[in-house]
Amino acid sequence: MINDYGVLESRGYKGTINYSVTDSVWYGKIVGISDLVTYEADSYEELVEEFKDAVLEYIDDLQWRQNPHMRMYTIDILQGEY
């Protein structure tokens, strides 16, 4: 059984709040974006923090994808060029 408990908001993004009675876990996903970004936790309080972290990671990922110089620098570091 899954219950819907509303919506979280952070930095202009919204995320779902769900609880699985079967699995005893809180979980959700960021809505209104084309990517799939999910988060889960053992408590509601932890879920809120996981959501905020997921939003920050998503924003960082978007910036990385939109900045070709950052991508090249990251690739160089991963390949041991620096």
CYANA upper distance limits for C-alpha pairs under 8 A (distance plus 0.5 A):
  1 MET  CA     20 SER  CA      6.47
  1 MET  CA     21 VAL  CA      6.13
  1 MET  CA     22 THR  CA      6.72
  2 ILE  CA     18 ASN  CA      7.16
  2 ILE  CA     19 TYR  CA      6.15
  2 ILE  CA     20 SER  CA      5.19
  2 ILE  CA     21 VAL  CA      6.88
  3 ASN  CA     18 ASN  CA      6.09
  3 ASN  CA     19 TYR  CA      5.90
  3 ASN  CA     20 SER  CA      7.27
  4 ASP  CA     16 THR  CA      8.23
  4 ASP  CA     17 ILE  CA      6.56
  4 ASP  CA     18 ASN  CA      5.21
  4 ASP  CA     19 TYR  CA      7.35
  5 TYR  CA     16 THR  CA      8.21
  5 TYR  CA     17 ILE  CA      5.69
  5 TYR  CA     18 ASN  CA      6.22
  5 TYR  CA     19 TYR  CA      8.14
  6 GLY  CA     16 THR  CA      6.69
  6 GLY  CA     17 ILE  CA      5.98
  6 GLY  CA     18 ASN  CA      8.24
  7 VAL  CA     14 LYS  CA      6.91
  7 VAL  CA     15 GLY  CA      5.97
  7 VAL  CA     16 THR  CA      5.26
  7 VAL  CA     17 ILE  CA      6.25
  8 LEU  CA     14 LYS  CA      5.97
  8 LEU  CA     15 GLY  CA      5.46
  8 LEU  CA     16 THR  CA      6.75
  8 LEU  CA     17 ILE  CA      7.44
  8 LEU  CA     48 VAL  CA      7.81
  8 LEU  CA     51 PHE  CA      8.20
  9 GLU  CA     13 TYR  CA      6.12
  9 GLU  CA     14 LYS  CA      5.01
  9 GLU  CA     15 GLY  CA      6.89
 10 SER  CA     14 LYS  CA      7.08
 10 SER  CA     52 LYS  CA      6.84
 10 SER  CA     55 VAL  CA      7.66
 11 ARG  CA     55 VAL  CA      8.15
 13 TYR  CA     30 ILE  CA      7.47
 13 TYR  CA     31 VAL  CA      7.93
 13 TYR  CA     32 GLY  CA      8.29
 13 TYR  CA     55 VAL  CA      7.67
 14 LYS  CA     30 ILE  CA      6.23
 14 LYS  CA     31 VAL  CA      6.27
 14 LYS  CA     32 GLY  CA      7.98
 15 GLY  CA     28 GLY  CA      6.87
 15 GLY  CA     29 LYS  CA      5.81
 15 GLY  CA     30 ILE  CA      4.64
 15 GLY  CA     31 VAL  CA      6.00
 15 GLY  CA     51 PHE  CA      7.69
 16 THR  CA     27 TYR  CA      8.28
 16 THR  CA     28 GLY  CA      5.25
 16 THR  CA     29 LYS  CA      6.05
 16 THR  CA     30 ILE  CA      7.09
 16 THR  CA     31 VAL  CA      7.67
 17 ILE  CA     26 TRP  CA      7.65
 17 ILE  CA     27 TYR  CA      6.65
 17 ILE  CA     28 GLY  CA      5.59
 17 ILE  CA     29 LYS  CA      8.38
 18 ASN  CA     26 TRP  CA      6.17
 18 ASN  CA     27 TYR  CA      5.78
 18 ASN  CA     28 GLY  CA      6.27
 19 TYR  CA     24 SER  CA      7.59
 19 TYR  CA     25 VAL  CA      6.27
 19 TYR  CA     26 TRP  CA      4.90
 19 TYR  CA     27 TYR  CA      6.71
 20 SER  CA     24 SER  CA      5.98
 20 SER  CA     25 VAL  CA      5.94
 20 SER  CA     26 TRP  CA      6.92
 20 SER  CA     27 TYR  CA      8.35
 21 VAL  CA     25 VAL  CA      7.66
 24 SER  CA     42 ASP  CA      7.78
 25 VAL  CA     40 GLU  CA      7.47
 25 VAL  CA     41 ALA  CA      6.58
 25 VAL  CA     42 ASP  CA      5.71
 25 VAL  CA     43 SER  CA      7.78
 26 TRP  CA     40 GLU  CA      5.99
 26 TRP  CA     41 ALA  CA      5.74
 26 TRP  CA     42 ASP  CA      6.44
 26 TRP  CA     43 SER  CA      6.81
 26 TRP  CA     44 TYR  CA      7.01
 26 TRP  CA     47 LEU  CA      6.99
 27 TYR  CA     38 THR  CA      7.91
 27 TYR  CA     39 TYR  CA      6.13
 27 TYR  CA     40 GLU  CA      4.49
 27 TYR  CA     41 ALA  CA      6.83
 27 TYR  CA     47 LEU  CA      7.37
 28 GLY  CA     38 THR  CA      6.21
 28 GLY  CA     39 TYR  CA      6.07
 28 GLY  CA     40 GLU  CA      6.92
 28 GLY  CA     51 PHE  CA      8.47
 29 LYS  CA     36 LEU  CA      7.72
 29 LYS  CA     37 VAL  CA      6.04
 29 LYS  CA     38 THR  CA      4.65
 29 LYS  CA     39 TYR  CA      6.66
 30 ILE  CA     36 LEU  CA      7.80
 30 ILE  CA     37 VAL  CA      6.16
 30 ILE  CA     38 THR  CA      6.98
 30 ILE  CA     51 PHE  CA      8.47
 30 ILE  CA     55 VAL  CA      8.24
 37 VAL  CA     54 ALA  CA      7.59
 37 VAL  CA     58 TYR  CA      8.10
 38 THR  CA     54 ALA  CA      7.90
 39 TYR  CA     47 LEU  CA      7.72
 39 TYR  CA     50 GLU  CA      6.46
 39 TYR  CA     51 PHE  CA      6.58
 39 TYR  CA     54 ALA  CA      7.29
 40 GLU  CA     47 LEU  CA      6.41
 40 GLU  CA     50 GLU  CA      7.28
 41 ALA  CA     46 GLU  CA      6.11
 41 ALA  CA     47 LEU  CA      5.49
 41 ALA  CA     50 GLU  CA      7.63
 42 ASP  CA     46 GLU  CA      7.23
 42 ASP  CA     47 LEU  CA      7.89
 43 SER  CA     47 LEU  CA      6.68
 44 TYR  CA     48 VAL  CA      6.91
 45 GLU  CA     49 GLU  CA      7.21
 46 GLU  CA     50 GLU  CA      6.59
 47 LEU  CA     51 PHE  CA      6.51
 48 VAL  CA     52 LYS  CA      6.86
 49 GLU  CA     53 ASP  CA      6.69
 50 GLU  CA     54 ALA  CA      6.54
 51 PHE  CA     55 VAL  CA      6.73
 52 LYS  CA     56 LEU  CA      6.85
 53 ASP  CA     57 GLU  CA      6.65
 54 ALA  CA     58 TYR  CA      6.52
 55 VAL  CA     59 ILE  CA      6.66
 56 LEU  CA     60 ASP  CA      6.68
 57 GLU  CA     61 ASP  CA      6.56
 58 TYR  CA     62 LEU  CA      6.66
 59 ILE  CA     63 GLN  CA      6.78
 60 ASP  CA     64 TRP  CA      6.67
 61 ASP  CA     65 ARG  CA      6.65
 62 LEU  CA     66 GLN  CA      6.65
 63 GLN  CA     67 ASN  CA      6.60
 64 TRP  CA     68 PRO  CA      8.02
 64 TRP  CA     70 MET  CA      6.62
 64 TRP  CA     71 ARG  CA      6.68
 65 ARG  CA     71 ARG  CA      7.60
 67 ASN  CA     71 ARG  CA      7.02
 68 PRO  CA     72 MET  CA      6.74
 69 HIS  CA     73 TYR  CA      6.67
 70 MET  CA     74 THR  CA      6.59
 71 ARG  CA     75 ILE  CA      6.64
 72 MET  CA     76 ASP  CA      6.62
 73 TYR  CA     77 ILE  CA      6.79
 74 THR  CA     78 LEU  CA      6.71
 75 ILE  CA     79 GLN  CA      6.61
 76 ASP  CA     80 GLY  CA      6.68
 76 ASP  CA     81 GLU  CA      5.55
 76 ASP  CA     82 TYR  CA      7.21
 77 ILE  CA     81 GLU  CA      6.11
 77 ILE  CA     82 TYR  CA      6.05
